[in-house]
Amino acid sequence: MLSQQALIALIIFIITYAIIVSEKIHRTKIALVGAIFVLFFKIMPQEEAITKIDFNTIGLLIGMMIIVAITSKTGLFQYLAVKAAKMVGGDPLKILVVFFALTAICSALLDNVTTVLLFTSVTFAISDMLQINPIPFLIAEILAANIGGTGTLIGDPPNIMIGGATGLGFNDFILNLMFPVVCISIATCWVLYLLYRKELEISPEQKKLVMTMEESSFLVNIPLMKKCIAILSLTIFGFVLHQALHFESATVAMAGAALLLLVGGLDPEEVFKEIEWNTIFFFVGLFVLVGGLEVTGIIHQVAEWAMSVTQGNTIMMHVLILWLSAIGSAFVDNIPFVATMIPLIKSMGEIGKMDVTSLWWTLSLGACLGGNGTIIGASANVVVSSLAAAHGRPISFIGYMKIAFPLMLLSIVISNIYIYFAYLL
């Protein structure tokens, strides 16, 4: 039985989520109102609610938004857009495939939020140039970011948590997860290619227009661009080394932002206007809402139930953890879910005196790939959708889910097959 506080927390979460899905009220407004109700009904005190906000994510977002905002003023993104379009003959479908592949690769090596922030800017530039709908590209980039991030220890927060709790290293993640990630990437990209092949057709005249464009003409501030490239390169290098240096990714991003503000010569007020504060405060509200489910034990109870119904059957354990993680992560932030599952999987190993290493890969695939299911399933999704809305191209909750949820299910089916043949035969 749920306690009274747990029931209230669940009702607040369900009502808030239903309104977000309906899109009748701006999601930032309703997320903040839901968070206030969590505090009003004393689900947890304000001090504890603040601890539920992941300031590493918030700092990372703000830092990278500052870097991208300053860089966008140089014309670099338009330059890259024209260059990429000309390399594939101005064909939007080929551009989509190239962007999908590059996003997946970058997300495996960097934080996926950083990756989508960089690629989104280029996407808007190239879609404006070709006069085509940017949403197919944005959806492809969201999916690619979460899929690519699944393949390495540093690509997605659940993997970082699993690695820290188990001692599994960078090479372990690559050896066990990169093969299914590559298979899922190929399958997902192929479906997107078939899905959008008619929507992304353009006339030969448009292609010719692209090929006659001079990409260098878009560069409006070369001295600032050089500074941006140098500091962005340092920031990316910092992301690669941040664990060895014992710095959080937010520290690296904010350091890069501060340095670029210092040397860029721009007015900070002008730059700060470009930050997507809607996204930042949506995350704040969402962290508090999910924190309410966490402190009242609801997430823990769901995880315990999942363990009990398997009754020691190894195959059932893997199947249930994979699918529960995937479906749960599509609708609830995967960080508290994974935090709850880690000690429970450890307990299963101790009680059953069994090696649970394969369950860590199962949990990783389910939690990371499940985030693709809805527009609020992962940080990268929220960031891209907020930027799309700011550019007058909003991605609706249902519109995104119609495309992404079936593709997420396809990725979990492929993962299920891989897990069975790799670990259960």
Summary of the structure (lengths in Angstrom):
residues: 425
radius of gyration: 21.7
end to end distance: 38.4
largest distance: 68.1
contacts: 1514
relative contact order: 0.15
helix: 79%
strand: 0%
